[in-house]
Amino acid sequence: MSSAGKWYFKKAELAQGAWDIHVDPQNPPVAGWKFTGLRVGTLSQGAALSLPSDSNERIIFALEGEEFLVEYEHNGASSNQVLRGRKSVFHGPSDCIYLPINTSASITGVGRIAVGETPASVAKEVCFTRKEDVSVTLRGAGRETRQVHNLGMPETLDADRMIVCEVIVPAGNWSGSPSHKHDAYIAGKESNLEEIYYFESAVTRGATTPKTSSPFGYFRGTSADSRPYDVNEEIHSGDVALVPYGWHGPAAAGPGYDLYFFNVMAGPDPERAWNATDHPDQAWIRDTWQSQQTDPRLPYGA
């Protein structure tokens, strides 16, 4: 079902079948969306979530939960992989597994899992990454410090089209600043990539709050040319933002509340690269990081 011009979806708006969230690039929620997909699912004891053998390459990991089993069939052979999870998205990386095109899978366990997916044409190899081996980096400085889990960047995963990462923004900090875009292919300078943001928010570490606390943040996106794009939303857990083109960022964590998001990126470029152009009015912000310290609250680990 298409909803032209709608780029932000509140929790449960994208529920489909057994999935809490399903952004399907073959049957997208917005007309013209075609390069990236997302699934988020909740599993209870004895239940399973299934992934079909199709033209999507996928990465699977735990959002929350101790352990999951991924049973998959690739090139006529059946195999399985245990994925160790985590207490929450704010407790360091989890194990993850990359499954190439034409690979079916069944996932069991107790908790919540995420699946990033992108239509692809080249069959790569199955790749399992232990949580201890996930590349974790800190970007920015001061109030623009954020933590990045490089699950499937061009330098960390041999995928065909997919580029994926997780970002942790501690309370009161900003991510995606300066605002930037990747909607035109300029070799070595800018990529043309759709992008999905899946958000979660929680009371910051060490804080105690009344039961009425409602974790939140903010996300901004604006047009960079004649194509309309305008998103200015309060973020809550389970929300999804789609970035088809245009300037996007910053994403801000509310005071007292940590922010998490999972990004899925892909596009039509001849190379798999993540190159972005900073908004000309905001690019100077990068220079201020030279005189600031990295936020001492990071990194968040287990």
N, C-alpha and C positions, 0 to 999 in steps of 0.2 A: 504494500500500500504506500503510495507516494504522497508526500506532503511538501509541495514546492516551497522553498524558501525557509523551511523550519530547520534550524541548525542546532538547537539545544533541546535535550530531552530529559525530563525529570525521571526519577526512579520509577520503575515499572512501566513507563510508556513504551519501552522497546521489548517488553516480555513477549516471548513467542514459544509455544509448546512447552517443553520441559526447561527451557532456558529463561533465567531472570532477565537477561539482555541478549538480543541477537541482532546485530547489524550485519545483514546479509548483502554482500556486494552484487550477488546475482538477482536479488529482489530488495533493493535498497529502500530505506525509509524516506529518502529525498531523491527526486529525479536527477539523473546525471551522476550520482555517486556510483563508483565502479571499481576502485582499486584497493579498498581496505574493508576488513570485517572484524567483528568482535563478538565473543560469546562470554557470558558470565553465568555460572550455574551453581546451585546449592545442592549438595549431596547428603543424604541421610543413610544410615546403615541399611544395606540390602538394595539400595537404588543404584542406577547407573545412568550415565549420560553418554550418548553416542555421537560420533563424528563420522560422516560418510566418506567414502573413497571418491574424490572428485578433483577438480582442477585447483583447489586451494592448498597452499602450503600453510602450516600452522605451528604455533608455539604454545605449549600448555604448561601452566604452573599454578601453584596454590596461592590463593589470596589469604586464606585462613583455614587452618586444620593441620593435624599432625602428620598424616601420611595418606597418600593416594596411590592407586594402582592404575597404570595406563597399559591396556592390552591392545596391541595394534597389529595390522596385517599389511605388509609392504612387499611388493614383488612376489606375491604368492606364499610368503613365509610369515608365520605368526610369531610374535615375540611380546615381551612385556617389560615394563620398567616401573619400579617403585619411585615415587616422588616424595621426598621429605618436604613438609610444609613449614609453617611458622605460626606463631600466636596471632599475629595480625600483619597487615602490610607495613606497619611501622616497626617491625622486628627483624630487619635485615632481609636479604634475598631468600627465596626458596629454590629448591631444585627446579630445573625446567627441561623440557624435551621438545626438540624441533622435529616435526614430521613433514616430509616432502609431499608433493602432489600424489594423487592416486593411493593414499594411505587411509584406511579406515581405523577407527579406534573406539574403545569403550573405557570409560573412566569410572572408578568406584572409590569409595572412601567416605569420610564424614567431614564436612566443611564446605568451603566455597572455592571454586577454581575459575581461572580465566583462560581464554583461548584467543590469541590474536591470529587473524588469518588474512591472506592476500591471494588473489588469483595469480597463478604463475604458469610457466610453460616448460621450464627446465627442471628435471627431477634431480634434486640434490640428495645427500646422504642423511639418514636419521642421525641426530646429534643430541646426546644427553649431556647436560652441564650440572655438576654438583653445586649446591649453594655456596660452598667455600671457594669455588672457582669463578663465580660471577664477578665480572669487573665492576668495582664500585668506585666512583669518582665524585669529588666535590667541585661544583661549578660556582663561579661568582665569588663574592666576598661580602662581609657585613650583612645587611638586611636582604641582600640578593643571593646569599648562600643557599644552595640546595644540593641534595644528594641524588646521584643518578646510578641506577643499576642498568648496566649496558647489556641487556639480555640478548639482543639481536641486532647489534650495529654492524655496519660493513666490516669493521675490523675485529669483531668478536664472534660472528656467525656466518658460515658459508650458506646463505640462502639465495634464492633467485631474485625475488622482488622485495621481500619483507625487511623493514627496519623497525625495531621495537625497543622500548626502554621503560623503566619505572622511575618516577621522580618523587622524592620526599621533600616537602617544604615545611620547616618547623614554624611554629606559631608566630605570626606577625611578619614573616618573611615573604618575599616575592620571587616568583619564577617566571621565565620567559620575558625577562627584562634585560635588555631593551626589546620592545616589540619587534617582531621579525616576520618574514614571509618566505615561502618556498613554493611559488606558483608559476615559475617560468624557467625553462631549461637554458642555462648559460654555463657551458662546460667549465668545471672547476670553480665556479662562483655561486651559482644558484641552481637548486633542483626543483623539479615540478612534482610535488608530493601532496596527495591527500593526507589528512591526519585525523585520527580519532583520539579524544581524551576521555578516559573513564576515571571518575573521581571517587575518592573516599575521604572522610574527615573524622577526626577524633579529638577528644580532650588531650591536650599536650601532656607529655610525660611528667609524672610527679605531681600533677595538679589534682585537687579534689574539688568536685563541683556538686551543686544540687542536682536532683534527678531531672529537673526541667531543662538542663543544659542541652543546647541544640548546635552541634558543631557545624561550622560553615566556612566558606571562603568566597572568592569572587573570580570571575573569568571574563576577559574582554577580547573581542575580535572585531575588526573593521575592514572595510573595503580598501583595496590598494589601486583599483582602477574602476572601469565602468560597471563591473559586475557587482551586484548588490550583496553585501555581507555585513551584518551588524548583530553582534551578540554581546550582551551586557547582563550577566546573570549571577545570582547568588548560588554558590555551589553547595550541594549536600551529597552525602554518600549515596552512590548508585546512579548519579547523574552522568550524562554523556554529552560531550560537545563534538560536533563535526566541523572540521576546518577544510573546506573545499579549495580555498584560495584566500588571499588577502592577509593583512597584518593580524597577528594573533599574539596574545600575551599583553600585559602580564596576567598570571594567575596568582592570586594573593591568598595566603592562609590567614584566617581571622585571628584576632588577638585571643590567646588561650586555646587555640585549636590547630593541630597539625593537619597538613593537607598532603594527600597522595594522589598521583595520577599515573595511569598506564597509557602510553602512546603507541599507536600503530600507524606506520607511515608506508606508503608505496605510491608509485606513479608510472607514467609511460616512458620515462627517460631511457636512453640506450645504456646508461650505466646506473648501478645501484650505489647511490651516494647521498649523503645528507649535507647539503650546502644551503645556507640561508642568508638572506639580505636583511641587515638591521634597518629599522625605521630611521630615516635621516635625522629626525628631530630627537632621537633617543640614543643614537649610537655612542655619544660621548660618555654615557653612563659606564661603559666598560673601563674607561680610563680611571674612574674613581676607585676601582677595585685594587689598584696598585698600592694605595695608601691605607687600605682597610684589612683587618684580619678576617680569616675564615670564622664563621659562627662556631663557637666552641661546643655548642649542643650537638653538632654533627661530628662523626657519622652516627646514625642510629643503627645499632646492631641487635642481635638476638637478646 
